[in-house]
Amino acid sequence: MSRGGDNNEGEPVVTAVGEKRQSASEIGASSTKPTLVPNRSSSNATRWEWQSKYVRSLFWTDALVVVLSVLLAHVVRFGQENLLTMEPVSTLNYTLISVGLAVAWLVNLRVFRTRSRRVIGAGYDEYQRIVSSTFRLFGFIAIVALVFRLELARGYLAIALPVGLAGLLITRWMWRKAVARKRRRGEFTTSVLVVGGARAVRHLSRTFDRQFTDGYQVVGVCVPAYSGVVGDEIDVDGRAVPILGDEHSVLEALAASGADTVAVTATETLGHDGIKDLVWKLEPHDTDLVVATGVVDVSSPRLEMRPVAGLPLIHVEKPSYHGAKRSGKRLFDLAFSVAALLVLAPIFAVVALAIKLDSKGPVFYRSERIGLDSNPFGMIKFRSMVTDADRLVETLLTQNEGAGLLFKMREDPRVTRIGRVLRRFSIDELPQFINVVRGEMSVVGPRPPLRREVENYDGRVKRRLLVRPGVTGLWQVSGRSDLSWDESVRLDLSYVENWSMISDVLIIGKTVKAVLASDGAY
């Protein structure tokens, strides 16, 4: 489950001049704490070996999917006989067209770097590149056919495009699941040496722990202007990360830790010349260098590198809350929720009957929530508690297990027998699709807050209300009730500022998995 927010108390910041330096006692060194031993399976040679094998496997899988999808389209549209005899259909030889399409598709996947080591195995950039390269190829084919007045069979392309694209995305997802299983066992990981202070090490380590499927692990740190003894340790949630020297000891630290990536967070301390010297030192070595800018919870589409006066400046685009993007999201919400209500209608009937037979009271429960632009609305749920549940909250506050402003109890006495089943599988939330149709909620969005929660929001947390709350969201797929308050806020704000249609689709898919597993539901 996701961890809580960082605790930065008592962590002095290391700077080049005039501020306090870190000593072993301040950092948290202890001879009784276990030292984090570098995973040698993630050394440079091993890392490039598994990545090379992984990329080759992706190529053969892509080739198989593309060939089979084009072959299927050809056989369904024109028949097997035409494929074997290579007889032209009308004025076109579709056997040659099929071969050309398969080759062009594979070349396009390479041109768009869909198998780049920078995107494989984590994040949605890989999926985005596959979708973009595929649609651009078929768009180019459509333009060529229009310009040269080629009578391409639309049914042929209509089969090849969706079947091939779905196959590529599904196989990539399956490969990712295989890599994730390996990373759970400590394999296929990237060892990171951090050039920065205790605060940066703790932040990076906790971030990597939350996203363990990305495969990054902090194995050592070089603290700028460090005055302690090499071998001291920084405590990170019970793990000991060894201090391997200062900013001038990076090469020695790499050899000692077995790291294959250097992450620089102390950019202000190192300065322009220091970072350039570090780049030169790492050049002969098979080691990646990354620079942590301090910009957190901002998705890659909002970041753009712009060289200005020789300086690589990162331009951060403003979040988009209005215009065509929001209109597209609303159309998606309407289509998805109407389809969901039609499919779920029989389930609604069964659940309504079960609630009536289990306890007295209405089938539905309306809970006041605060939505877009602080407007209140009645969120509709299947009733899972006794009818006077709201009046009993005050008597149960001393037993609250929720984080921050949230009230949660694992064994809430107000929950009915059928209600426990409904809440375990989130069936009680399904009527919220009615709120989506009415424009009060979105399929994906921040958690819908209560009025008493909003009244205690600070200016930062109020940014949750810039978009419609969601039936599901990052909070739903990241632990639900097991999340800390700080982590819940962080996820909601990250979604508000970075949402996209692709991320919404991925969250919906992850929600189904989380609900079936009953992760964090009570």
MIBA-432614 format. One line per field, with one value per residue (C-alpha): residue in three letters; y, z, x. Coordinates in steps of 0.5 Angstrom, whole numbers, plus 500, padded with zeros to 3 digits. Example, Ala and Ser with C-alpha at 12.3 -4.5 7.8 and 13.67 -1.06 7.14 Angstrom:
# MIBA-432614
type (ala;ser)
py (491;498)
pz (516;514)
px (525;527)
//
This chain:
# MIBA-432614
type (met;ser;arg;gly;gly;asp;asn;asn;glu;gly;glu;pro;val;val;thr;ala;val;gly;glu;lys;arg;gln;ser;ala;ser;glu;ile;gly;ala;ser;ser;thr;lys;pro;thr;leu;val;pro;asn;arg;ser;ser;ser;asn;ala;thr;arg;trp;glu;trp;gln;ser;lys;tyr;val;arg;ser;leu;phe;trp;thr;asp;ala;leu;val;val;val;leu;ser;val;leu;leu;ala;his;val;val;arg;phe;gly;gln;glu;asn;leu;leu;thr;met;glu;pro;val;ser;thr;leu;asn;tyr;thr;leu;ile;ser;val;gly;leu;ala;val;ala;trp;leu;val;asn;leu;arg;val;phe;arg;thr;arg;ser;arg;arg;val;ile;gly;ala;gly;tyr;asp;glu;tyr;gln;arg;ile;val;ser;ser;thr;phe;arg;leu;phe;gly;phe;ile;ala;ile;val;ala;leu;val;phe;arg;leu;glu;leu;ala;arg;gly;tyr;leu;ala;ile;ala;leu;pro;val;gly;leu;ala;gly;leu;leu;ile;thr;arg;trp;met;trp;arg;lys;ala;val;ala;arg;lys;arg;arg;arg;gly;glu;phe;thr;thr;ser;val;leu;val;val;gly;gly;ala;arg;ala;val;arg;his;leu;ser;arg;thr;phe;asp;arg;gln;phe;thr;asp;gly;tyr;gln;val;val;gly;val;cys;val;pro;ala;tyr;ser;gly;val;val;gly;asp;glu;ile;asp;val;asp;gly;arg;ala;val;pro;ile;leu;gly;asp;glu;his;ser;val;leu;glu;ala;leu;ala;ala;ser;gly;ala;asp;thr;val;ala;val;thr;ala;thr;glu;thr;leu;gly;his;asp;gly;ile;lys;asp;leu;val;trp;lys;leu;glu;pro;his;asp;thr;asp;leu;val;val;ala;thr;gly;val;val;asp;val;ser;ser;pro;arg;leu;glu;met;arg;pro;val;ala;gly;leu;pro;leu;ile;his;val;glu;lys;pro;ser;tyr;his;gly;ala;lys;arg;ser;gly;lys;arg;leu;phe;asp;leu;ala;phe;ser;val;ala;ala;leu;leu;val;leu;ala;pro;ile;phe;ala;val;val;ala;leu;ala;ile;lys;leu;asp;ser;lys;gly;pro;val;phe;tyr;arg;ser;glu;arg;ile;gly;leu;asp;ser;asn;pro;phe;gly;met;ile;lys;phe;arg;ser;met;val;thr;asp;ala;asp;arg;leu;val;glu;thr;leu;leu;thr;gln;asn;glu;gly;ala;gly;leu;leu;phe;lys;met;arg;glu;asp;pro;arg;val;thr;arg;ile;gly;arg;val;leu;arg;arg;phe;ser;ile;asp;glu;leu;pro;gln;phe;ile;asn;val;val;arg;gly;glu;met;ser;val;val;gly;pro;arg;pro;pro;leu;arg;arg;glu;val;glu;asn;tyr;asp;gly;arg;val;lys;arg;arg;leu;leu;val;arg;pro;gly;val;thr;gly;leu;trp;gln;val;ser;gly;arg;ser;asp;leu;ser;trp;asp;glu;ser;val;arg;leu;asp;leu;ser;tyr;val;glu;asn;trp;ser;met;ile;ser;asp;val;leu;ile;ile;gly;lys;thr;val;lys;ala;val;leu;ala;ser;asp;gly;ala;tyr)
py (500;507;510;517;524;525;528;533;535;535;534;540;542;542;548;550;556;558;553;547;541;534;529;522;523;528;524;518;513;507;501;496;498;494;497;497;492;493;488;486;483;491;492;496;489;486;492;492;485;484;491;488;481;485;490;484;480;486;487;479;480;486;483;477;482;486;480;476;483;484;477;477;483;480;473;476;481;478;470;465;464;471;471;464;466;473;475;482;485;490;494;493;487;486;481;486;491;487;485;493;495;490;492;500;499;495;501;506;503;504;511;513;509;505;500;506;504;510;508;501;498;504;510;511;514;507;506;513;512;506;509;515;511;507;512;517;511;509;517;517;511;515;521;517;513;520;524;518;516;509;505;501;497;500;494;491;497;497;490;491;498;496;489;491;496;492;487;491;494;488;484;490;490;483;484;489;485;480;485;487;480;480;487;485;479;485;483;488;494;500;502;509;514;520;526;530;531;527;530;528;521;520;523;519;513;514;516;510;505;508;506;500;497;503;499;504;503;508;504;510;518;523;529;535;538;532;533;526;519;515;509;513;512;515;512;511;508;503;502;504;508;508;515;514;521;528;531;529;522;520;515;512;511;508;503;501;501;498;503;504;511;518;522;529;533;538;542;549;547;543;549;550;548;542;539;540;536;531;530;529;524;520;520;514;510;506;510;514;521;524;531;532;539;539;540;534;531;534;530;529;532;539;539;542;543;549;551;559;562;556;554;548;551;546;550;548;548;551;546;546;546;549;549;543;538;539;538;532;529;531;527;521;521;521;516;511;512;511;505;503;504;500;494;494;495;488;488;494;491;485;489;494;487;485;492;491;484;486;492;497;504;506;503;509;514;521;524;531;532;539;538;543;550;549;547;542;536;530;524;517;511;504;504;500;503;503;509;513;512;520;521;516;519;523;517;514;519;517;510;514;510;515;519;527;529;523;518;511;505;498;495;500;498;502;498;493;485;486;493;490;486;492;496;491;490;498;496;501;506;504;509;515;514;517;523;523;523;529;533;533;528;525;518;519;525;527;524;527;531;532;539;539;537;542;547;545;545;550;554;548;543;547;546;539;543;545;539;535;529;522;515;513;516;515;515;509;505;507;504;507;507;505;512;517;524;527;522;522;530;529;524;528;534;531;528;535;538;533;529;526;522;516;517;516;510;507;509;506;499;499;501;494;490;494;493;485;485;489;493;498;497;498)
pz (500;499;505;508;507;508;515;514;521;524;517;516;509;507;503;500;505;511;513;518;515;517;522;523;529;526;520;524;523;528;528;530;523;517;512;505;501;493;489;484;479;477;476;469;465;468;467;460;459;461;458;451;452;454;448;443;446;445;438;436;440;436;430;431;433;427;422;425;425;418;416;420;416;409;410;413;408;402;403;404;397;395;400;397;390;390;385;385;388;383;381;387;390;397;398;397;401;407;407;406;411;416;415;415;422;425;422;425;432;431;429;435;439;443;445;448;454;457;457;457;463;467;466;460;455;452;451;448;443;441;440;437;432;430;428;425;420;418;418;413;409;408;406;400;398;398;394;389;389;391;392;399;402;408;412;411;415;420;422;422;426;432;432;432;436;442;441;442;448;451;450;452;459;459;459;464;469;468;469;476;478;477;481;487;488;487;480;474;478;477;483;484;488;490;490;495;503;508;506;498;500;504;499;493;497;499;492;489;494;492;485;486;479;476;479;482;489;492;495;497;497;497;501;499;504;508;514;517;516;510;512;516;514;513;516;511;514;518;512;512;506;507;506;501;501;498;492;490;491;486;482;488;491;484;485;492;491;484;482;475;475;479;481;483;487;490;484;487;492;486;481;474;473;478;474;468;471;474;467;464;470;468;461;460;465;463;468;467;470;472;475;480;479;485;480;483;481;474;469;463;458;462;462;456;455;452;451;453;452;453;459;459;462;463;462;466;462;466;468;463;467;461;454;449;454;459;454;451;458;459;453;455;462;459;454;459;465;461;458;465;468;462;463;471;471;473;478;481;482;485;490;492;493;498;502;503;505;510;514;514;510;503;498;496;501;499;502;501;498;495;488;482;484;492;489;494;491;493;492;491;494;496;503;507;514;519;517;523;521;521;528;531;528;534;539;535;533;539;535;528;524;518;517;517;516;514;519;518;522;520;524;524;528;523;517;515;514;506;507;509;502;498;501;500;493;492;489;494;490;483;483;483;475;476;479;473;468;472;471;478;478;473;472;474;479;486;492;493;500;505;507;514;511;506;511;514;507;507;500;497;498;496;489;489;487;481;477;478;484;481;482;482;482;484;491;489;486;491;497;498;506;508;505;510;509;506;501;499;498;494;489;488;487;482;478;478;475;470;468;461;457;457;465;466;462;465;472;470;469;475;479;477;479;486;487;485;490;495;497;502;502;509)
px (500;502;506;505;508;515;517;522;523;530;533;539;540;547;549;556;557;554;549;550;553;551;554;553;549;544;543;541;547;547;551;545;541;542;546;543;547;547;544;549;544;543;550;551;553;547;542;544;544;537;534;537;534;527;528;529;523;519;521;519;512;511;512;508;502;503;504;498;493;495;494;487;485;487;484;477;476;479;479;485;485;487;493;496;495;497;492;490;483;480;487;491;495;493;498;504;500;499;507;508;503;507;514;512;508;514;519;514;514;522;522;517;522;517;522;527;530;528;520;520;517;514;509;504;509;510;503;502;508;505;498;501;506;500;495;500;501;494;493;499;496;489;492;496;490;486;492;493;486;487;481;483;478;476;474;481;484;478;480;488;488;484;486;494;493;490;495;501;498;496;502;506;502;503;511;510;507;513;518;514;514;521;522;518;524;529;531;531;532;536;541;541;547;544;549;545;543;539;532;533;535;529;524;527;527;520;518;521;518;511;513;517;515;519;525;529;533;537;544;548;549;555;553;556;561;560;565;563;566;565;561;556;548;542;536;530;524;528;533;540;543;551;554;560;563;562;561;568;567;562;567;569;562;560;565;563;555;555;550;549;545;547;542;544;539;544;545;545;551;555;553;554;562;561;555;559;565;561;558;565;567;562;563;567;563;557;553;546;546;539;538;532;529;525;519;514;508;508;507;512;507;507;515;518;526;528;535;536;543;546;542;537;531;525;518;513;506;500;495;489;482;477;476;476;480;474;469;472;472;465;463;467;464;457;458;461;456;450;453;455;448;445;450;449;441;440;445;442;435;438;442;436;432;438;438;430;430;436;434;429;430;431;435;439;443;444;450;452;459;462;464;466;468;465;458;455;451;447;452;448;450;447;445;450;449;443;438;441;448;449;447;452;458;459;459;464;469;474;475;476;482;482;487;487;480;477;473;474;473;475;469;464;458;453;454;449;450;449;453;459;459;457;463;468;467;465;458;455;459;456;449;454;454;447;451;456;450;447;454;456;461;466;468;475;477;479;475;469;469;465;463;466;473;472;471;478;482;488;489;493;488;482;485;482;475;478;475;469;470;470;467;474;481;488;486;482;487;493;490;483;482;489;492;495;491;498;498;491;492;498;495;488;492;497;491;488;494;496;490;489;484;490;491;483;483;489;486;479;483;487;480;477;483;483;476;476;482;478;485;484;476;472)
//
